[in-house]
Amino acid sequence: MGRDRLRRVRLGAVAGAGLLTLAVCTTAGVADARPEPGGVPVVAARPSGAPATASPATGPDSGRSPGTGTSPTPAGSTPTASIGASEGTLRVLTFQGHVEYGGTLQGVNWVTQFEEKTGCRVVTLDRVRSAEEMAAKLDGGSYDVVSPPPELAGLLAAEGAVAPVDTSLVEAYDEIPERLRELPALRRGETVYGVPYLWGVNQTLYGEGRYDGPGALYETGPVAIRNTPLSIADAALVLRETEPGLGIEDPFQLTPAQLDAAEKLLAGRDGADRIYWDDSIEVIRAMAGGSVRLAQAWPYHADLFKRAGRPVRTFDKAPVTGWMDSWMLAARPASPNCAYKWLNWVTSADTQRSAAAWTGLAPANTEACTGRARSVCDLYRAEDAARLGEVFFAVRPARDCGGGNGECTDYADWVSRWKKLVD
């Protein structure tokens, strides 16, 4: 875990450690913030046959059910015990910044090597900015693989828009920590639908002043909070610590009473001194310029300020929410063999090392935690199994409390409450 939230702008949209130093912060604010990859539509020229890029879109994720967005499967082409011969083409749907082919910055390219190694040509590379835009693309497009955020991933699996993954065909799958492989957002029961890719966590950042904990984000001002319904979970996580009588266990699975309490906490200090941010550069500028005292942000943001000589503090011992972006197979991919070759490629240590260094998000495959990705892994404590166990990873809120026997609120309820708060 933009984030759509429903306009989910990924950290990759802000750019990676390899391109940005990202914002050189001065007392006047962000003195030199270069346009981030994904911050504008990528229209750089590419050789003939280059994958198309998606136009940016805005607006909340309505939570509507997307279609399958798939094409009929060629007879006899479904992989079994091993991956078959390349069908020659692959169609990819992902977020801005999550897959690069050299069009944003020369040398930042992990598509061309995939094509050369596998013989699968990426003929479509659609990159979006929100779960809403991704759902719309799936509704009317044809893709072999898709990389959705957790709030959309759960819907795709429930609606049959994605196919189960045969993890025995994904060579690096066992290199991914068990905690990440078994996240509820990536499976239904024992069936795996998503292969982990990149992940992150939400933190409360602050500069001057003394605060008791993340609850200060809702008790004081001015502050900046991510513009997403999933930010309700962060308020619920505070209540989990401060009001144990509410009985909150998973901040992403809330009963009506628990959702009411989280909404009340969020609404208590809502007003002109609160910013709901969509684009990462907004929170950087707000913190750098001093227009907010606290902000909901990411470890990468904290590192940017540190490297710019303007360190900020975080509540390191407080529990946090996080998110996992995964790769999924379309329900009926036109090129299933190339789709599995892609899953192998994006879960390999080399590719995840490049993706982590570029996006500033942690790689799921801890074998990638070397070289350019070393500092990113350190920021997220990616190799610390105990820390991973403390993160509450996002899952789509469900009426059945995520497969339990409770009576919870679903994602549509969260969207409704969030709109009422921010509109």
C-alpha positions as CSV (number, residue, x, y, z in Angstrom):
1,M,0.0,0.0,0.0
2,G,-3.0,5.6,-3.5
3,R,-3.9,5.2,-3.3
4,D,-7.2,5.2,-4.4
5,R,-8.3,5.5,-1.8
6,L,-9.7,5.9,-3.9
7,R,-7.3,7.6,-6.1
8,R,-4.4,5.4,-5.3
9,V,-1.2,6.9,-6.6
10,R,1.7,4.5,-6.1
11,L,5.0,5.4,-4.7
12,G,6.3,4.2,-8.0
13,A,4.4,7.2,-9.5
14,V,6.6,9.4,-7.5
15,A,9.7,7.8,-8.8
16,G,12.4,5.6,-7.5
17,A,15.6,6.1,-5.7
18,G,17.4,5.6,-9.0
19,L,15.8,8.7,-10.6
20,L,14.8,11.2,-7.9
21,T,16.7,12.4,-5.1
22,L,13.3,13.1,-5.1
23,A,12.7,16.4,-3.5
24,V,15.5,18.6,-2.4
25,C,13.9,20.1,0.7
26,T,14.8,23.6,1.8
27,T,13.3,25.9,4.4
28,A,11.1,27.3,1.7
29,G,9.8,23.9,0.8
30,V,10.6,21.6,-2.1
31,A,13.2,23.6,-4.0
32,D,13.8,21.1,-6.8
33,A,11.1,18.5,-7.3
34,R,11.7,16.9,-10.7
35,P,8.6,15.6,-12.4
36,E,8.2,12.0,-11.3
37,P,7.8,9.0,-13.6
38,G,4.1,8.3,-13.7
39,G,3.4,11.9,-12.6
40,V,2.4,12.6,-16.2
41,P,1.4,10.3,-19.0
42,V,4.5,8.6,-20.4
43,V,4.6,9.4,-24.1
44,A,8.3,8.8,-24.8
45,A,9.0,7.2,-28.1
46,R,9.9,3.5,-28.2
47,P,10.8,1.3,-31.1
48,S,8.1,0.0,-33.3
49,G,5.8,-2.4,-31.4
50,A,6.2,-0.6,-28.1
51,P,3.5,-1.2,-25.5
52,A,1.0,1.5,-25.2
53,T,0.7,3.5,-21.9
54,A,-2.5,4.4,-20.2
55,S,-3.8,7.9,-19.8
56,P,-4.2,9.1,-16.3
57,A,-7.6,9.0,-14.6
58,T,-9.0,10.4,-11.5
59,G,-12.0,9.8,-9.3
60,P,-12.9,7.4,-6.5
61,D,-13.0,3.7,-6.9
62,S,-16.7,3.0,-7.0
63,G,-16.3,-0.6,-6.0
64,R,-18.2,-1.8,-9.0
65,S,-17.6,-5.3,-10.3
66,P,-15.2,-5.4,-13.3
67,G,-15.7,-7.9,-16.0
68,T,-13.2,-10.6,-16.8
69,G,-11.2,-8.5,-19.3
70,T,-10.0,-11.7,-20.9
71,S,-9.8,-13.4,-24.2
72,P,-10.7,-17.1,-25.1
73,T,-7.9,-19.6,-24.3
74,P,-6.4,-21.2,-27.4
75,A,-7.2,-24.9,-27.4
76,G,-4.6,-27.0,-25.6
77,S,-2.5,-24.0,-24.5
78,T,-3.1,-24.2,-20.7
79,P,0.1,-25.0,-18.8
80,T,0.2,-28.2,-16.8
81,A,3.3,-29.6,-15.1
82,S,5.6,-27.2,-16.9
83,I,5.4,-24.0,-18.9
84,G,5.0,-24.7,-22.6
85,A,6.3,-22.8,-25.6
86,S,5.8,-19.0,-25.9
87,E,2.7,-18.0,-27.7
88,G,4.7,-14.9,-28.8
89,T,2.7,-12.1,-27.2
90,L,1.7,-10.8,-23.7
91,R,-0.8,-8.2,-22.5
92,V,-0.1,-6.5,-19.2
93,L,-2.1,-4.2,-16.9
94,T,-0.4,-2.6,-13.9
95,F,0.2,0.7,-12.1
96,Q,2.3,3.5,-13.3
97,G,5.9,3.0,-12.3
98,H,5.5,-0.7,-11.6
99,V,6.8,-1.9,-15.0
100,E,9.3,0.1,-17.0
101,Y,10.6,-0.4,-20.5
102,G,13.0,2.5,-20.8
103,G,10.5,5.1,-22.0
104,T,10.7,7.1,-18.7
105,L,14.4,6.9,-18.1
106,Q,16.9,5.1,-20.3
107,G,18.3,2.1,-18.6
108,V,15.2,1.6,-16.4
109,N,13.9,-1.3,-18.4
110,W,12.9,-4.8,-17.3
111,V,10.5,-5.5,-20.3
112,T,13.1,-5.8,-23.1
113,Q,15.1,-8.4,-21.2
114,F,12.0,-10.4,-20.6
115,E,11.1,-10.3,-24.3
116,E,14.6,-11.3,-25.3
117,K,14.8,-14.2,-22.8
118,T,11.3,-15.6,-23.3
119,G,10.3,-14.8,-26.9
120,C,7.1,-13.2,-25.4
121,R,6.6,-9.8,-26.8
122,V,4.7,-7.3,-24.6
123,V,2.3,-5.9,-27.1
124,T,0.2,-4.1,-24.5
125,L,1.4,-2.4,-21.4
126,D,-1.4,-0.4,-19.9
127,R,-0.5,1.5,-16.7
128,V,-3.1,3.2,-14.6
129,R,-3.2,5.4,-11.5
130,S,-6.2,4.1,-9.6
131,A,-8.2,1.0,-8.8
132,E,-11.1,2.6,-10.5
133,E,-9.2,3.0,-13.8
134,M,-7.8,-0.5,-13.5
135,A,-11.4,-1.9,-13.1
136,A,-12.5,0.0,-16.1
137,K,-9.6,-1.3,-18.2
138,L,-10.5,-4.8,-17.2
139,D,-14.1,-4.2,-18.0
140,G,-13.3,-3.4,-21.6
141,G,-9.9,-4.8,-22.3
142,S,-8.1,-8.0,-22.9
143,Y,-5.1,-8.9,-20.7
144,D,-3.0,-11.9,-19.7
145,V,-1.7,-10.6,-16.4
146,V,-2.8,-7.9,-14.0
147,S,-1.2,-6.3,-10.9
148,P,-4.1,-5.0,-8.8
149,P,-4.1,-3.3,-5.3
150,P,-5.4,-5.5,-2.5
151,E,-8.9,-3.9,-2.4
152,L,-9.4,-4.8,-6.1
153,A,-7.5,-8.1,-5.9
154,G,-10.1,-9.6,-3.6
155,L,-13.0,-8.5,-5.9
156,L,-11.3,-10.0,-9.0
157,A,-10.9,-13.4,-7.2
158,A,-14.4,-13.4,-5.9
159,E,-15.9,-12.5,-9.3
160,G,-13.8,-15.1,-11.1
161,A,-12.0,-12.5,-13.2
162,V,-8.6,-14.1,-12.3
163,A,-7.5,-17.7,-12.4
164,P,-5.8,-19.7,-9.7
165,V,-2.0,-19.8,-9.9
166,D,-0.1,-23.0,-10.1
167,T,2.7,-21.9,-7.8
168,S,4.8,-24.9,-8.8
169,L,5.4,-23.1,-12.1
170,V,6.7,-20.0,-10.4
171,E,10.4,-20.7,-9.8
172,A,11.1,-18.0,-7.1
173,Y,7.8,-18.5,-5.2
174,D,9.5,-20.3,-2.3
175,E,12.0,-17.4,-1.9
176,I,9.1,-15.2,-0.8
177,P,8.5,-15.2,2.9
178,E,5.6,-17.4,4.0
179,R,3.9,-14.5,5.7
180,L,3.6,-12.7,2.3
181,R,2.6,-15.7,0.3
182,E,-0.3,-16.4,2.6
183,L,-1.8,-13.0,2.8
184,P,-5.7,-13.2,2.6
185,A,-5.7,-10.6,-0.2
186,L,-3.9,-13.1,-2.4
187,R,-5.9,-16.3,-1.8
188,R,-9.3,-17.7,-1.3
189,G,-9.1,-20.6,1.2
190,E,-6.2,-22.7,0.1
191,T,-6.3,-21.5,-3.5
192,V,-3.6,-19.0,-4.5
193,Y,-4.7,-16.2,-6.9
194,G,-1.9,-13.6,-6.4
195,V,1.9,-13.8,-6.5
196,P,3.5,-11.1,-4.2
197,Y,5.4,-8.3,-6.0
198,L,6.0,-5.1,-4.1
199,W,4.8,-4.0,-0.7
200,G,4.9,-1.0,1.7
201,V,3.6,0.3,5.0
202,N,1.9,3.4,6.3
203,Q,3.6,5.5,9.0
204,T,2.9,8.8,10.8
205,L,5.7,11.3,10.1
206,Y,6.2,14.4,12.1
207,G,8.9,17.1,12.5
208,E,8.9,19.4,15.5
209,G,6.8,18.8,18.6
210,R,6.1,15.9,21.0
211,Y,3.3,13.4,20.3
212,D,2.2,10.3,22.2
213,G,1.6,8.2,19.1
214,P,-0.1,7.8,15.8
215,G,-3.4,8.9,17.4
216,A,-2.1,12.5,17.2
217,L,-2.9,12.4,13.5
218,Y,-6.6,12.6,14.5
219,E,-6.2,14.8,17.5
220,T,-4.3,17.8,16.3
221,G,-3.6,19.8,13.1
222,P,-2.7,20.6,10.5
223,V,-2.2,17.1,9.2
224,A,-2.1,15.2,5.9
225,I,-3.9,11.9,5.4
226,R,-4.0,9.6,2.3
227,N,-7.2,10.1,0.3
228,T,-8.4,6.5,0.4
229,P,-11.2,4.6,2.1
230,L,-8.5,2.2,3.3
231,S,-7.2,5.0,5.6
232,I,-10.1,4.1,7.8
233,A,-8.1,1.1,8.8
234,D,-5.4,3.3,10.2
235,A,-7.9,5.1,12.4
236,A,-9.2,1.7,13.4
237,L,-5.7,0.5,14.3
238,V,-5.4,3.5,16.7
239,L,-8.7,2.6,18.3
240,R,-7.5,-1.0,18.6
241,E,-4.8,0.3,21.0
242,T,-6.8,3.1,22.8
243,E,-10.2,1.6,23.0
244,P,-9.8,-2.2,23.5
245,G,-13.5,-2.4,24.5
246,L,-14.4,-2.1,20.8
247,G,-12.9,-5.5,20.2
248,I,-11.1,-4.6,17.0
249,E,-8.8,-7.4,15.8
250,D,-8.2,-6.8,12.1
251,P,-8.5,-3.1,11.2
252,F,-9.6,-4.1,7.7
253,Q,-12.5,-6.1,8.9
254,L,-14.8,-3.9,11.0
255,T,-18.3,-4.4,12.4
256,P,-20.8,-1.6,11.9
257,A,-20.1,-0.3,15.4
258,Q,-16.3,-0.4,14.9
259,L,-16.7,1.4,11.5
260,D,-18.8,4.0,13.2
261,A,-16.1,4.6,15.8
262,A,-13.3,4.9,13.2
263,E,-15.4,7.3,11.2
264,K,-16.0,9.4,14.4
265,L,-12.3,9.5,15.1
266,L,-11.5,10.7,11.6
267,A,-14.3,13.3,11.6
268,G,-13.5,14.7,15.0
269,R,-10.8,17.1,13.7
270,D,-11.7,17.2,10.1
271,G,-11.6,20.7,8.6
272,A,-9.6,23.3,6.8
273,D,-6.3,22.3,8.5
274,R,-6.5,18.7,7.1
275,I,-5.1,17.7,3.7
276,Y,-6.3,14.6,2.0
277,W,-3.5,13.8,-0.4
278,D,-3.6,11.8,-3.6
279,D,-0.2,12.4,-5.1
280,S,3.0,11.6,-3.1
281,I,4.5,15.0,-4.1
282,E,1.7,16.7,-2.2
283,V,2.6,15.3,1.2
284,I,6.3,15.9,0.5
285,R,5.7,19.6,-0.2
286,A,3.3,19.9,2.7
287,M,5.8,18.5,5.2
288,A,8.8,20.3,3.7
289,G,7.0,23.7,3.7
290,G,5.7,23.3,7.2
291,S,2.0,23.5,6.2
292,V,1.3,20.3,8.1
293,R,2.8,19.0,11.4
294,L,2.0,15.3,10.9
295,A,1.4,13.2,7.8
296,Q,0.4,9.7,6.9
297,A,3.2,8.6,4.6
298,W,5.7,5.9,3.8
299,P,9.2,4.9,5.0
300,Y,10.6,6.1,1.6
301,H,9.2,9.6,2.3
302,A,11.0,9.7,5.7
303,D,14.2,8.6,4.0
304,L,13.9,11.4,1.4
305,F,13.7,14.0,4.1
306,K,16.7,12.4,5.9
307,R,18.8,12.5,2.7
308,A,17.8,16.1,2.2
309,G,19.0,17.1,5.6
310,R,15.5,17.6,7.0
311,P,14.9,14.4,9.0
312,V,11.4,13.6,10.3
313,R,10.4,11.2,13.1
314,T,8.1,8.3,13.2
315,F,6.5,6.1,15.8
316,D,8.7,3.1,15.2
317,K,7.2,0.9,17.8
318,A,3.5,1.5,16.9
319,P,1.6,-1.1,14.8
320,V,1.2,-0.2,11.2
321,T,-1.0,-1.0,8.2
322,G,0.5,-2.0,4.9
323,W,-0.3,-3.3,1.4
324,M,0.9,-5.9,-1.0
325,D,0.7,-5.5,-4.8
326,S,0.6,-8.8,-6.6
327,W,0.5,-10.3,-10.0
328,M,-2.6,-12.3,-11.1
329,L,-3.5,-14.3,-14.2
330,A,-6.5,-13.3,-16.2
331,A,-9.3,-16.0,-15.9
332,R,-8.8,-17.0,-19.6
333,P,-5.5,-15.6,-20.8
334,A,-4.9,-15.7,-24.5
335,S,-1.2,-16.4,-23.8
336,P,-1.1,-18.6,-20.6
337,N,2.5,-19.8,-21.2
338,C,3.8,-16.3,-21.6
339,A,1.7,-15.2,-18.6
340,Y,3.5,-17.8,-16.4
341,K,6.9,-16.8,-17.9
342,W,6.0,-13.2,-16.8
343,L,5.2,-14.4,-13.3
344,N,8.6,-16.1,-13.2
345,W,10.2,-12.9,-14.4
346,V,8.6,-10.4,-12.0
347,T,9.2,-12.7,-9.0
348,S,12.9,-13.2,-9.8
349,A,15.4,-11.6,-7.5
350,D,16.9,-9.6,-10.4
351,T,13.7,-8.1,-11.5
352,Q,12.4,-7.3,-8.0
353,R,15.7,-5.7,-7.2
354,S,15.2,-3.3,-10.2
355,A,11.6,-2.7,-9.3
356,A,12.3,-2.0,-5.6
357,A,15.1,0.4,-6.4
358,W,12.9,2.3,-8.9
359,T,9.7,2.5,-6.9
360,G,11.1,2.7,-3.3
361,L,8.8,-0.2,-2.3
362,A,10.0,-3.4,-0.7
363,P,10.5,-6.5,-2.9
364,A,8.5,-9.5,-1.9
365,N,11.5,-11.8,-2.8
366,T,14.1,-11.2,-0.1
367,E,16.8,-12.5,-2.4
368,A,16.5,-9.1,-4.1
369,C,17.7,-7.3,-1.0
370,T,21.2,-6.7,-2.3
371,G,22.8,-4.0,-4.4
372,R,20.5,-1.2,-5.4
373,A,17.6,-2.5,-3.4
374,R,19.7,-3.0,-0.2
375,S,18.7,0.4,1.3
376,V,15.0,-0.1,0.4
377,C,14.9,-3.4,2.2
378,D,16.5,-1.8,5.2
379,L,13.9,0.9,5.3
380,Y,11.1,-1.6,5.4
381,R,12.9,-4.2,7.4
382,A,12.0,-6.6,4.6
383,E,14.1,-9.5,6.0
384,D,12.8,-9.2,9.5
385,A,10.2,-11.9,9.9
386,A,9.1,-10.6,13.3
387,R,8.4,-7.1,11.8
388,L,6.5,-8.6,8.9
389,G,4.3,-10.4,11.4
390,E,3.4,-7.1,13.0
391,V,2.1,-5.4,9.8
392,F,-1.6,-5.5,9.2
393,F,-1.7,-6.0,5.4
394,A,-4.7,-4.6,3.5
395,V,-7.4,-6.9,2.4
396,R,-10.7,-5.9,0.8
397,P,-13.2,-5.4,3.6
398,A,-15.9,-8.1,3.4
399,R,-19.4,-8.6,4.9
400,D,-18.4,-12.0,6.3
401,C,-15.3,-10.5,8.1
402,G,-12.9,-12.2,5.6
403,G,-14.4,-15.7,5.7
404,G,-15.2,-15.7,9.4
405,N,-18.5,-16.0,11.2
406,G,-18.9,-12.4,12.1
407,E,-21.0,-9.6,10.6
408,C,-18.7,-6.9,9.2
409,T,-19.0,-4.0,6.8
410,D,-17.9,-4.4,3.2
411,Y,-15.8,-2.2,0.9
412,A,-18.9,-0.3,-0.4
413,D,-19.6,0.7,3.2
414,W,-16.1,2.1,3.5
415,V,-16.3,4.0,0.2
416,S,-19.6,5.5,1.3
417,R,-18.2,6.6,4.7
418,W,-15.0,8.0,3.1
419,K,-16.9,10.0,0.5
420,K,-19.0,11.6,3.2
421,L,-15.9,12.6,5.1
422,V,-13.9,14.1,2.3
423,D,-16.5,15.5,0.0
